[in-house]
Amino acid sequence: MRLPKYVEIIESGPRDGIQNEKTFIPTEMKIKLINALSETGIKRMEATSFVSPKHVPQMSDAHTVYTNIDKRKDIQYMALIPNKKGFELARNAGVTSVALVVGASQTFNMKNVRMSIEESLNQLGLVVEEAKSSNLFVRFHVSTAFSCPYEGMVDEIETLKIVKSLENFGVDEIVLCDTIGRAHPLQVYQLFSRTLDLTTKAKITAHFHDTYGFSKANSLAALQAGVSSFDTSIGGLGGCPFAPGAAGNDSTEDFVYMLHEMGIETGIDFDKLIDCVNLVKEMTERRLTGHIQQLMTS
């Protein structure tokens, strides 16, 4: 079995994990969680997103959150932006690393950002150009890279076309997202293998949701394909507001536990990670999906 010695964990809980929570989480609790995650050994995280408060009210405090967290110099704090307006808001808040998004299916992209894929790439290409001219780090999510809640399975050729476009933009990182958790291990292995065969300059990262309980199997398939960078969410929180039926992200603590059991290093203090899970429990009324925390409280 081909496996890496080290896996990088990108914590997406403060952004992707929280964005779909129906009850507004107090700003100070979001800041407390991000600061606690900063003490675990995690070196990269998506802290918030500068999106329309009308469509994603949970992120309406993005400026306050980002400007008030205790930023460590050895940690990259990223913010998701949907368009030029979001980019300007993020830059005004002092954001130095941005995340953008485009859907691999036309229907999803239209419902998510009200543009076709081509229109999104044309507009966001200009944002990338401006961001890079300002020496900002740019990561780019390819949502519904495997399956779409409206169109079904996505042809990998369409996803690879987007990957090539983003590589031409000169982005620093490309994240292939199983937005609705519908991918299976064979599909994951094939798409990531073919993506890595493109030998992009951009880092290739995996992002899984656990709707069908496949996230760990899919993560293992991605590892075997050669991926060593993964988005996860503390407590297994998550779900896209524009993807009906999407369950939470792959649980950070479960994935880290699995990697450590396999002898793969992450640089993360597991006990401090569990402390963060306990903070998440105070923030939400929903039942967390992570298995490890359930075992620890049973």
VEXFI-785054 format. One record per residue (C-alpha): x, y, z. Coordinates in Angstrom, 1 decimal, decimal comma, padded with zeros to 4 digits. Example, Ala and Ser with C-alpha at 12.3 -4.5 7.8 and 13.67 -1.06 7.14 Angstrom:
2
<atom X="012,3" Y="-004,5" Z="007,8"/>
<atom X="013,7" Y="-001,1" Z="007,1"/>
This chain:
298
<atom X="000,0" Y="000,0" Z="000,0"/>
<atom X="001,5" Y="003,4" Z="-001,1"/>
<atom X="001,0" Y="005,9" Z="001,7"/>
<atom X="002,7" Y="009,2" Z="002,6"/>
<atom X="004,7" Y="009,6" Z="005,8"/>
<atom X="003,1" Y="013,0" Z="006,5"/>
<atom X="-000,4" Y="014,3" Z="005,8"/>
<atom X="-001,4" Y="018,0" Z="005,9"/>
<atom X="-004,7" Y="018,8" Z="007,6"/>
<atom X="-006,5" Y="022,0" Z="006,5"/>
<atom X="-009,2" Y="022,8" Z="009,1"/>
<atom X="-012,4" Y="024,0" Z="007,4"/>
<atom X="-014,7" Y="023,9" Z="010,5"/>
<atom X="-014,8" Y="027,6" Z="011,2"/>
<atom X="-015,9" Y="028,2" Z="007,6"/>
<atom X="-017,4" Y="025,2" Z="005,8"/>
<atom X="-018,4" Y="023,5" Z="009,1"/>
<atom X="-020,2" Y="026,5" Z="010,6"/>
<atom X="-021,8" Y="028,1" Z="007,5"/>
<atom X="-024,8" Y="025,8" Z="007,4"/>
<atom X="-025,7" Y="026,1" Z="011,1"/>
<atom X="-029,3" Y="027,5" Z="011,3"/>
<atom X="-028,9" Y="029,1" Z="014,7"/>
<atom X="-026,4" Y="032,0" Z="014,6"/>
<atom X="-023,3" Y="031,2" Z="016,5"/>
<atom X="-022,0" Y="034,2" Z="018,6"/>
<atom X="-019,0" Y="035,9" Z="017,1"/>
<atom X="-016,9" Y="035,5" Z="020,3"/>
<atom X="-017,5" Y="031,7" Z="020,2"/>
<atom X="-016,2" Y="031,5" Z="016,6"/>
<atom X="-013,1" Y="033,4" Z="017,6"/>
<atom X="-012,6" Y="031,2" Z="020,6"/>
<atom X="-012,8" Y="028,1" Z="018,4"/>
<atom X="-010,3" Y="029,4" Z="015,9"/>
<atom X="-007,9" Y="030,4" Z="018,6"/>
<atom X="-008,2" Y="026,9" Z="020,2"/>
<atom X="-007,6" Y="025,2" Z="016,8"/>
<atom X="-004,5" Y="027,4" Z="016,4"/>
<atom X="-003,0" Y="025,6" Z="019,5"/>
<atom X="-003,5" Y="022,0" Z="018,1"/>
<atom X="-000,7" Y="022,0" Z="015,6"/>
<atom X="-002,9" Y="022,7" Z="012,6"/>
<atom X="-001,0" Y="025,1" Z="010,3"/>
<atom X="-003,7" Y="026,0" Z="007,8"/>
<atom X="-007,4" Y="026,7" Z="008,2"/>
<atom X="-010,3" Y="028,5" Z="006,5"/>
<atom X="-011,4" Y="031,0" Z="009,2"/>
<atom X="-014,4" Y="032,6" Z="007,6"/>
<atom X="-016,0" Y="033,6" Z="004,3"/>
<atom X="-016,9" Y="037,0" Z="002,9"/>
<atom X="-020,2" Y="036,1" Z="001,3"/>
<atom X="-023,6" Y="037,7" Z="001,1"/>
<atom X="-025,1" Y="037,8" Z="004,6"/>
<atom X="-028,5" Y="037,4" Z="003,0"/>
<atom X="-027,6" Y="034,0" Z="001,5"/>
<atom X="-025,2" Y="032,8" Z="004,3"/>
<atom X="-026,2" Y="034,7" Z="007,4"/>
<atom X="-023,8" Y="032,6" Z="009,6"/>
<atom X="-020,9" Y="034,4" Z="007,9"/>
<atom X="-022,2" Y="038,0" Z="008,4"/>
<atom X="-019,6" Y="038,6" Z="011,0"/>
<atom X="-016,6" Y="037,7" Z="008,8"/>
<atom X="-014,8" Y="041,0" Z="009,2"/>
<atom X="-015,1" Y="041,0" Z="013,0"/>
<atom X="-014,0" Y="037,3" Z="013,2"/>
<atom X="-011,0" Y="037,7" Z="011,0"/>
<atom X="-009,7" Y="040,9" Z="012,5"/>
<atom X="-010,1" Y="039,7" Z="016,1"/>
<atom X="-008,6" Y="036,2" Z="016,1"/>
<atom X="-005,1" Y="035,8" Z="017,6"/>
<atom X="-003,2" Y="035,2" Z="014,4"/>
<atom X="000,0" Y="033,1" Z="014,7"/>
<atom X="002,7" Y="033,8" Z="012,2"/>
<atom X="003,2" Y="030,0" Z="011,6"/>
<atom X="-000,5" Y="029,5" Z="010,7"/>
<atom X="-002,2" Y="030,4" Z="007,4"/>
<atom X="-005,7" Y="031,8" Z="008,0"/>
<atom X="-007,8" Y="031,7" Z="004,8"/>
<atom X="-011,1" Y="033,3" Z="003,9"/>
<atom X="-013,4" Y="032,1" Z="001,2"/>
<atom X="-014,6" Y="034,7" Z="-001,3"/>
<atom X="-017,3" Y="034,2" Z="-004,0"/>
<atom X="-016,6" Y="037,2" Z="-006,3"/>
<atom X="-014,8" Y="040,6" Z="-006,7"/>
<atom X="-016,9" Y="042,2" Z="-004,0"/>
<atom X="-016,0" Y="039,4" Z="-001,5"/>
<atom X="-012,3" Y="039,9" Z="-002,5"/>
<atom X="-012,4" Y="043,6" Z="-001,7"/>
<atom X="-014,1" Y="042,9" Z="001,7"/>
<atom X="-011,5" Y="040,3" Z="002,5"/>
<atom X="-008,6" Y="042,5" Z="001,5"/>
<atom X="-010,0" Y="045,3" Z="003,6"/>
<atom X="-010,0" Y="043,0" Z="006,6"/>
<atom X="-006,3" Y="042,2" Z="006,0"/>
<atom X="-006,7" Y="038,7" Z="004,5"/>
<atom X="-003,6" Y="037,4" Z="002,9"/>
<atom X="-004,9" Y="034,0" Z="001,7"/>
<atom X="-008,1" Y="033,6" Z="-000,2"/>
<atom X="-010,2" Y="030,7" Z="-001,3"/>
<atom X="-012,5" Y="030,8" Z="-004,4"/>
<atom X="-015,0" Y="028,3" Z="-005,7"/>
<atom X="-016,5" Y="027,1" Z="-008,9"/>
<atom X="-018,8" Y="024,2" Z="-009,5"/>
<atom X="-018,0" Y="021,4" Z="-011,9"/>
<atom X="-021,7" Y="021,1" Z="-012,8"/>
<atom X="-023,6" Y="023,9" Z="-014,6"/>
<atom X="-026,7" Y="023,6" Z="-012,5"/>
<atom X="-024,9" Y="023,7" Z="-009,2"/>
<atom X="-022,8" Y="026,6" Z="-010,2"/>
<atom X="-025,8" Y="028,5" Z="-011,3"/>
<atom X="-027,6" Y="027,9" Z="-008,1"/>
<atom X="-024,5" Y="028,6" Z="-006,0"/>
<atom X="-023,3" Y="031,8" Z="-007,7"/>
<atom X="-025,9" Y="032,5" Z="-010,4"/>
<atom X="-023,4" Y="032,2" Z="-013,2"/>
<atom X="-022,4" Y="029,5" Z="-015,7"/>
<atom X="-019,1" Y="027,8" Z="-015,2"/>
<atom X="-017,5" Y="029,8" Z="-018,0"/>
<atom X="-018,8" Y="033,1" Z="-016,6"/>
<atom X="-017,4" Y="032,2" Z="-013,1"/>
<atom X="-014,0" Y="031,3" Z="-014,5"/>
<atom X="-013,9" Y="034,5" Z="-016,6"/>
<atom X="-014,8" Y="036,7" Z="-013,6"/>
<atom X="-012,7" Y="034,8" Z="-011,0"/>
<atom X="-009,8" Y="034,7" Z="-013,3"/>
<atom X="-009,6" Y="038,4" Z="-013,0"/>
<atom X="-009,8" Y="038,1" Z="-009,2"/>
<atom X="-007,0" Y="035,6" Z="-009,2"/>
<atom X="-004,9" Y="037,9" Z="-011,3"/>
<atom X="-005,4" Y="040,8" Z="-008,9"/>
<atom X="-004,8" Y="038,6" Z="-005,9"/>
<atom X="-001,5" Y="037,2" Z="-007,3"/>
<atom X="-000,4" Y="040,8" Z="-008,2"/>
<atom X="-000,8" Y="041,6" Z="-004,5"/>
<atom X="001,1" Y="038,5" Z="-003,5"/>
<atom X="-001,9" Y="036,8" Z="-001,9"/>
<atom X="-002,1" Y="033,0" Z="-001,6"/>
<atom X="-005,0" Y="031,6" Z="-003,8"/>
<atom X="-006,7" Y="028,3" Z="-003,3"/>
<atom X="-009,6" Y="027,2" Z="-005,5"/>
<atom X="-012,3" Y="024,8" Z="-004,6"/>
<atom X="-013,9" Y="022,8" Z="-007,4"/>
<atom X="-017,3" Y="022,0" Z="-005,9"/>
<atom X="-019,3" Y="018,9" Z="-007,1"/>
<atom X="-016,1" Y="017,6" Z="-008,6"/>
<atom X="-017,5" Y="014,1" Z="-008,4"/>
<atom X="-021,3" Y="014,4" Z="-008,2"/>
<atom X="-024,0" Y="017,0" Z="-008,3"/>
<atom X="-027,3" Y="017,1" Z="-006,3"/>
<atom X="-029,1" Y="018,2" Z="-009,5"/>
<atom X="-027,3" Y="016,5" Z="-012,4"/>
<atom X="-026,0" Y="013,3" Z="-010,8"/>
<atom X="-022,5" Y="011,9" Z="-011,4"/>
<atom X="-020,1" Y="014,5" Z="-013,0"/>
<atom X="-017,9" Y="013,4" Z="-015,9"/>
<atom X="-014,3" Y="013,5" Z="-014,7"/>
<atom X="-013,4" Y="015,1" Z="-018,1"/>
<atom X="-015,4" Y="018,2" Z="-017,0"/>
<atom X="-013,6" Y="018,4" Z="-013,7"/>
<atom X="-010,2" Y="018,0" Z="-015,3"/>
<atom X="-011,0" Y="020,8" Z="-017,7"/>
<atom X="-011,5" Y="023,1" Z="-014,8"/>
<atom X="-008,3" Y="021,9" Z="-013,1"/>
<atom X="-006,4" Y="022,8" Z="-016,3"/>
<atom X="-008,0" Y="026,2" Z="-016,4"/>
<atom X="-007,1" Y="026,9" Z="-012,8"/>
<atom X="-003,5" Y="025,8" Z="-013,4"/>
<atom X="-003,4" Y="028,3" Z="-016,2"/>
<atom X="-004,6" Y="031,0" Z="-013,8"/>
<atom X="-001,5" Y="030,2" Z="-011,6"/>
<atom X="-003,5" Y="029,4" Z="-008,5"/>
<atom X="-001,5" Y="028,0" Z="-005,5"/>
<atom X="-003,9" Y="025,2" Z="-004,6"/>
<atom X="-006,7" Y="023,3" Z="-006,2"/>
<atom X="-009,2" Y="021,5" Z="-004,0"/>
<atom X="-011,4" Y="018,7" Z="-005,4"/>
<atom X="-014,6" Y="018,6" Z="-003,4"/>
<atom X="-017,1" Y="015,8" Z="-002,9"/>
<atom X="-019,7" Y="018,4" Z="-002,0"/>
<atom X="-022,6" Y="016,0" Z="-001,4"/>
<atom X="-020,6" Y="013,0" Z="-000,2"/>
<atom X="-021,7" Y="010,8" Z="-003,1"/>
<atom X="-018,3" Y="009,8" Z="-004,4"/>
<atom X="-017,0" Y="006,2" Z="-004,0"/>
<atom X="-013,4" Y="005,1" Z="-003,6"/>
<atom X="-012,8" Y="003,9" Z="-007,1"/>
<atom X="-014,1" Y="007,2" Z="-008,5"/>
<atom X="-011,9" Y="009,1" Z="-006,1"/>
<atom X="-008,8" Y="007,1" Z="-006,9"/>
<atom X="-009,2" Y="007,5" Z="-010,6"/>
<atom X="-009,9" Y="011,3" Z="-010,6"/>
<atom X="-007,1" Y="012,1" Z="-008,2"/>
<atom X="-004,7" Y="009,8" Z="-010,1"/>
<atom X="-005,5" Y="011,6" Z="-013,4"/>
<atom X="-005,4" Y="015,0" Z="-011,7"/>
<atom X="-001,9" Y="014,3" Z="-010,3"/>
<atom X="-000,8" Y="013,0" Z="-013,7"/>
<atom X="-001,3" Y="016,6" Z="-014,9"/>
<atom X="001,7" Y="017,5" Z="-012,7"/>
<atom X="000,3" Y="020,8" Z="-011,8"/>
<atom X="002,3" Y="023,4" Z="-010,0"/>
<atom X="-000,7" Y="023,9" Z="-007,7"/>
<atom X="-001,0" Y="021,8" Z="-004,7"/>
<atom X="-003,9" Y="019,2" Z="-005,0"/>
<atom X="-006,1" Y="018,8" Z="-002,0"/>
<atom X="-009,0" Y="016,5" Z="-001,2"/>
<atom X="-012,3" Y="017,6" Z="000,5"/>
<atom X="-014,8" Y="015,0" Z="001,4"/>
<atom X="-018,3" Y="014,9" Z="003,0"/>
<atom X="-019,6" Y="011,9" Z="004,9"/>
<atom X="-023,2" Y="011,8" Z="003,6"/>
<atom X="-023,1" Y="008,1" Z="002,8"/>
<atom X="-020,4" Y="007,2" Z="005,3"/>
<atom X="-017,7" Y="006,9" Z="002,6"/>
<atom X="-015,4" Y="009,7" Z="003,7"/>
<atom X="-012,7" Y="007,6" Z="005,3"/>
<atom X="-012,8" Y="005,1" Z="002,4"/>
<atom X="-012,5" Y="007,9" Z="000,0"/>
<atom X="-009,7" Y="009,5" Z="002,0"/>
<atom X="-007,8" Y="006,2" Z="001,9"/>
<atom X="-008,3" Y="006,0" Z="-001,9"/>
<atom X="-007,0" Y="009,6" Z="-002,3"/>
<atom X="-004,0" Y="008,8" Z="-000,1"/>
<atom X="-003,2" Y="005,8" Z="-002,3"/>
<atom X="-003,5" Y="008,0" Z="-005,4"/>
<atom X="-000,8" Y="010,2" Z="-004,0"/>
<atom X="-002,8" Y="013,0" Z="-002,2"/>
<atom X="-001,3" Y="014,2" Z="001,1"/>
<atom X="-003,4" Y="017,3" Z="001,8"/>
<atom X="-006,9" Y="017,1" Z="003,1"/>
<atom X="-009,7" Y="019,5" Z="004,2"/>
<atom X="-011,6" Y="018,3" Z="007,3"/>
<atom X="-013,9" Y="019,8" Z="009,8"/>
<atom X="-013,8" Y="019,7" Z="013,6"/>
<atom X="-016,6" Y="017,6" Z="015,0"/>
<atom X="-017,7" Y="016,7" Z="011,5"/>
<atom X="-019,7" Y="019,9" Z="011,1"/>
<atom X="-020,5" Y="021,1" Z="007,6"/>
<atom X="-022,8" Y="021,0" Z="004,6"/>
<atom X="-023,2" Y="023,4" Z="001,7"/>
<atom X="-026,3" Y="025,7" Z="001,9"/>
<atom X="-026,7" Y="025,2" Z="-001,9"/>
<atom X="-026,4" Y="021,4" Z="-002,0"/>
<atom X="-029,6" Y="019,7" Z="-000,8"/>
<atom X="-028,9" Y="016,6" Z="001,3"/>
<atom X="-025,2" Y="017,3" Z="001,9"/>
<atom X="-024,0" Y="016,1" Z="005,3"/>
<atom X="-021,1" Y="017,2" Z="007,3"/>
<atom X="-017,5" Y="017,2" Z="006,3"/>
<atom X="-015,1" Y="014,5" Z="007,2"/>
<atom X="-014,4" Y="014,8" Z="010,9"/>
<atom X="-010,9" Y="016,2" Z="011,7"/>
<atom X="-010,5" Y="014,2" Z="014,9"/>
<atom X="-011,6" Y="010,9" Z="013,3"/>
<atom X="-009,3" Y="011,4" Z="010,3"/>
<atom X="-006,3" Y="012,4" Z="012,5"/>
<atom X="-006,9" Y="009,4" Z="014,8"/>
<atom X="-007,0" Y="007,1" Z="011,8"/>
<atom X="-003,8" Y="008,6" Z="010,3"/>
<atom X="-002,0" Y="008,3" Z="013,7"/>
<atom X="-003,1" Y="004,7" Z="014,0"/>
<atom X="-001,6" Y="004,1" Z="010,6"/>
<atom X="001,7" Y="005,6" Z="011,6"/>
<atom X="001,2" Y="008,7" Z="009,4"/>
<atom X="002,4" Y="012,0" Z="011,0"/>
<atom X="000,2" Y="015,1" Z="011,1"/>
<atom X="001,9" Y="017,3" Z="013,6"/>
<atom X="-001,4" Y="017,6" Z="015,5"/>
<atom X="-001,9" Y="017,2" Z="019,2"/>
<atom X="-004,9" Y="014,9" Z="019,4"/>
<atom X="-005,8" Y="015,8" Z="023,0"/>
<atom X="-006,0" Y="019,5" Z="022,1"/>
<atom X="-008,1" Y="018,5" Z="019,1"/>
<atom X="-010,6" Y="016,9" Z="021,4"/>
<atom X="-010,7" Y="020,0" Z="023,5"/>
<atom X="-011,8" Y="021,8" Z="020,3"/>
<atom X="-014,6" Y="019,2" Z="019,8"/>
<atom X="-015,9" Y="020,0" Z="023,2"/>
<atom X="-016,0" Y="023,7" Z="022,2"/>
<atom X="-018,0" Y="022,8" Z="019,1"/>
<atom X="-020,5" Y="020,9" Z="021,3"/>
<atom X="-021,2" Y="024,2" Z="023,1"/>
<atom X="-021,8" Y="026,0" Z="019,8"/>
<atom X="-024,4" Y="023,8" Z="018,2"/>
<atom X="-027,5" Y="021,8" Z="019,1"/>
<atom X="-026,9" Y="019,2" Z="016,4"/>
<atom X="-025,6" Y="015,8" Z="017,1"/>
<atom X="-021,9" Y="015,6" Z="016,1"/>
<atom X="-021,1" Y="012,8" Z="013,7"/>
<atom X="-017,5" Y="012,1" Z="014,7"/>
<atom X="-017,1" Y="008,6" Z="016,0"/>
<atom X="-014,2" Y="009,2" Z="018,4"/>
<atom X="-016,0" Y="011,9" Z="020,4"/>
<atom X="-019,0" Y="009,5" Z="020,7"/>
<atom X="-016,8" Y="006,8" Z="022,0"/>
<atom X="-015,2" Y="009,1" Z="024,5"/>
<atom X="-018,6" Y="010,2" Z="025,9"/>
<atom X="-020,4" Y="006,9" Z="025,9"/>
